[in-house]
Amino acid sequence: MSRSSLFEADFFEPPQVIETEAALSALQQGKLTLHGLLPWSSNYTFLGTVSVPALKFNVVYKPCRGERPLWDFEQGTLCRREVAAFELSRALGGRPAIPPTVLRTGEHGPGSVQQFIYADYNIHYFVIEDEPAYHNALQQLAVFDYLSNNADRKGGHCLLDHRQKLWAIDHGLTFHRRYKLRTVIWKYAGRPIPPQMMRQLAHFRETFTPQSKIYRTLQELVAPEELEALGRRLDTLLAGGKFPMPQNRRPYPYPPI
């Protein structure tokens, strides 16, 4: 299935605006029907549909056992990291916007199930990086990628939906305990983080305690040492007040899109 023919398939639902809580409920409890593999993915990734009374939309299902073995990420954990990234974004006020994502059992076992974002795949980071309308969202994404330690922020992981809203996808390679940040978004490196974002980070730090809901949620999704590393990265941002600078010899992902 090519990207162009994907949207012409009869199982493809038209784009729609769905409230987060409604999407999460449907993702967790709705009937999950799979239509086939998405051919441009590095791991086994299925396009599907979830349906509940009065709501039906397309999803991306990534079963844990379909993950390609990696030397630096434990086998079978990428699907959990997808969910952890959504939960972290949610705790940060939905900034950046990550599609609602849950962990559930599908036809091929446990995996992440995420709301599919209808997008023009010719539009990606390198197309919009200089557009003022997206600077704030891209800055939020740069901060998020450092916090989540994203090892694979490609330009094609930034999507514009039918309303021109920016979404971020593909967060399987996140939350490693060691520094792994590889991203195409170095445009803001070394610049001061805007005051509003700093206040948001400070508020999150105050609430990020072992008793908090987000802490307990992440405990179920990533290893204890990875959760501790997240806290250290958060403290680093708050202490320095600047967008991160590259810290390794391979600061960019490959391929970049």
TAFEN-V865418 format. One line per field, one symbol per residue. ss: DSSP state (H for helix, E for strand, - for the rest). phi: phi as a letter, one per 40 degrees, with the letter a starting at -180 (. if undefined). burial: + if it has 9 or more other ideal C-beta (glycine too) atoms within 8 Angstrom, else -. A space follows every 10 residues. Layout:
ss->???
phi->???
burial->???
This chain:
ss->--HHHH---- ---------H HHHHHHHHH- EEEEEEE--- -----EEEEE EE--EEEEEE EEEHHH---- -------HHH HHHHHHHHHH H------E-- EEEEEE--EE EEEEE----- ----HHHH-- -HHHHHHHHH HHHHHHHH-- --E-HHHEEE -----EEE-- ---------- --E------- -E--HHHHHH HHHHHHH--- --HHHHHHH- ---HHHHHHH HHHHHHHHHH -E-------- -------
phi->.ccccdcccc cccccacbcd ccccccccbc cbbcbicccc ccbcbbcabb abdgaaacbb bbcdcccccb cbbcdgbccc cdccccccdc ccggbccbdd bbbacbdbgc acbbdcbcac ccbadccbdb cdcbcccccc ccccccdcfc cacccccbbb ccbgccbbbg bcbbgccccb dbaccbdbdg cccddccccc ccccccccbd ccccccccdc bbcdcccccd cccccccccc gbccbdbacb cbcbccb
burial->+----+--+- -++----+-+ -++++++--+ -++++-++-- --++++++++ ++--+-++++ ++++-++--- --+---++++ ++++++++++ ++--++++++ ++++-+-+-+ +++++++++- --++++-++- ---+--++++ ++++++++++ +++++-++++ +----++++- ++++++---+ ++++++-++- --+---++-+ ++-++-++-- -+-++++++- ++---+++++ +-+++-++-- -+++------ +++--+-
